[in-house]
Amino acid sequence: MKIRDIVKLSLNNLSHRGMRSWLTILGIVIGVAAVVAILSMGAGLQQSITSQLGGLGTDILTVSPGFSRASGMGFQGMAMQGAETRSQNLTVRDLQVIKTVPGISVINGIASGSVDTVYLAQTVSASVRGVDPLAWKEITTSNLDSGRYLAPGDGNSVVVGYNIANTVFKQPLRINTQISIGGKSFNIVGILQASGGISGFGGDDSAIYMPITAARTVISNIETNQFSSIQIKVADAGTIDQTTSLISQRLMFSRHVTNTTVDFTITSAAAIQQTLSSVIGTLSLFIGGIAAISLLVGAVGIANTMYMSVLERTKQIGTLKALGTTNSEIMKMFLIESAMIGFIGGLIGVFLGFIASGTLSEIGVRLVGVGGRAGAGSSLTVITPELVLFAMGFSVLIGMISGFLPARSAAKLQPVEALRYE
């Protein structure tokens, strides 16, 4: 019997079973759709993290006060909340020590804090950051939406993040308008584009930037010789690990601390990106594995359907064998049937997975605001050709494995006994 004839016979048998075939296929559809939706969300989140953190500058380091003994140097030096945390503000001396490290192109001491900000009689608590105008212009990865960056001669001038300018106040902020910060009047000279960036790495949509001398007059909890953090831009991004290690060593020596008493943290955007991507990837695989359990349930359904098919078609099998059909051809017929169930289920499952992932992406962007500015065409999910091929191949494989034992059982039937079966 030719393979084409076997395929036609298999399709005919599937169509005659009607509702039972579709109920069997449904188990595969649910499993494939769940796996596609979950894995596509994991891939989308990883891509979102890569695009957002990748734009923050892989050559930027941030030194912050504080260290958590409970979590150690998580994120390759990023302090996390823990049971025991040591904190001591950074000083001008620390800035000078860091300047002695070779391979640093720009260094920027930052004074930051929350300050009451008033615009058109509306008061909000905003994040204010005092920066060195020249250094900040070199380090920031945020582009201007309008206006200009801070200049060395600016006294009461500020640059505001996208969210501050467009979403915090009832009326949007505009260039050359006055805003009261900490009881002092400042002129808006620049508005940044939306970046979706993480605080401390080149830009923040919800921050107000001003010269550090002006910031010290409105931020109450920072001394004149202290910094809330220090930003560093290395000359070569390839040497960032070595530079981090050298900065750590010199600061520990200058601050008279050891590995057990260290009271500062050095963070890089690249380290955070790597760690978050790893965590999301592991979580996606774990949840995808749970979703794949439904595929196993579908596999049991296929096996049950194929066993029932063997029983119902015993006489047909006997007739085929009496006409000269070999055991291998009988086995191929049942394997092709089970593979078709897996293929059809996988095809429909991938299609429904497309719809489910698109729906989840839209909900995530609108409600959570992840993956970029809501409504800007951003997506939380990514469906790659590799994911589609994996889902289709896996569903077909599940179908063939589930149909193997029924197919072997059918192939072993003796023609005389099969023809006499009632």
BELRAMO-V511729 format. One record per residue. D_CENTER is the distance of its C-alpha to the mean C-alpha in whole Angstrom. Layout:
D_CENTER
D_CENTER
This chain:
51
49
45
46
48
46
43
45
47
43
42
45
45
41
43
46
44
42
40
40
38
36
35
34
32
30
29
27
26
24
23
21
20
18
17
16
14
12
11
10
8
6
6
6
2
3
6
5
5
8
10
10
11
13
15
16
18
18
21
21
22
22
25
25
28
27
26
26
28
26
23
24
22
19
16
19
21
19
21
20
22
24
28
30
29
31
31
33
33
32
36
37
38
35
34
37
36
33
35
37
34
34
32
31
31
30
30
30
31
29
31
28
29
29
32
34
34
36
36
39
39
36
35
31
30
28
26
29
28
31
31
33
33
33
31
28
29
28
25
23
21
21
23
26
26
30
33
33
31
33
36
38
41
39
40
39
37
33
30
27
24
23
22
25
27
26
25
26
30
32
33
31
32
33
35
38
38
39
37
38
36
37
41
41
40
38
38
34
35
31
28
24
22
19
16
13
14
14
18
20
18
20
20
19
20
21
24
27
29
32
35
35
38
38
35
37
39
37
35
37
35
35
38
40
39
36
32
29
27
27
25
26
26
27
29
27
23
24
26
24
24
28
28
26
28
31
30
30
33
35
33
34
38
38
37
39
36
35
32
33
34
31
31
28
24
23
19
18
14
14
15
12
9
11
11
7
6
9
9
6
8
11
10
10
13
15
14
15
18
19
19
21
24
25
25
28
29
30
31
34
35
35
37
39
40
41
43
45
45
47
49
50
51
53
56
54
53
56
58
55
56
60
59
58
54
53
51
48
48
48
45
43
44
42
39
39
39
36
34
35
34
30
30
31
28
26
26
26
23
21
23
22
18
18
19
17
14
15
17
14
12
15
15
12
13
16
16
13
13
9
8
12
15
16
18
18
17
13
11
8
9
10
13
15
19
18
16
19
22
20
21
24
25
24
26
29
29
29
32
34
34
35
38
39
41
43
43
45
47
48
49
51
54
57
59
62
60
57
60
62
59
59
